[in-house]
Amino acid sequence: MGLPLGRTPDEVLLSGLATGDPEIAVAFVRRFQRTVFGVAYAVVGDLQLAEDVAQQTFERAWRHAQVYDARRGSVRTWLTTIAHHLAIDAVRARRASPVAPEDLDALLDIVTETPEQHALASETSAGVRAAVAALPREQARALVMAGIYGMTAQQIADMEGIPLGTAKTRIRTAMHRLRTTLGAEESLQ
């Protein structure tokens, strides 16, 4: 086009980014770095992590530049959406610490009723512990991973080595059984 890179339209820069031209890549990053970093920092609240998210955003833009569709929004909107999603993933990954399956079994044993816990806990929490302990082990594990560790169904599926649908079913069934059990106990009181 003959325009200086600073005045080149965003879509043209993005198209050039896919070619691997270093000048275009630098111009593209300079144009959007503050916006991308700002979105990342607003979500994660940590400078180093925001820098990592911004870096990942530009890498993803470079890898997926060919799928950008101008009818769905501007390049700026597309990039900020990528940055926002990556930042949310980074926050989730930081919050959800990996748990070995054998540790989950110990955690499930802890939530079951013991004399010491019964003496310290209210009737409601004892009922919840008993209801969780009564669940099939796979459902109880999925429920604990989702409820206590805040893991997504996809993360549970990956950790347990099961299909996503199975993880969702285990969580949903465990929640339904828990509600039913706790609701029945409440109506008896």
Salt bridges, closest charged atoms under 4 A:
ASP10 OD1 - ARG31 NH1 2.60
ASP69 OD2 - ARG71 NH2 3.01
ASP105 OD1 - ARG137 NE 3.60
ASP105 OD1 - ARG141 NH1 3.12
ASP109 OD1 - ARG137 NH2 3.34
GLU113 OE2 - HIS118 NE2 3.65
GLU160 OE2 - ARG141 NH2 2.72
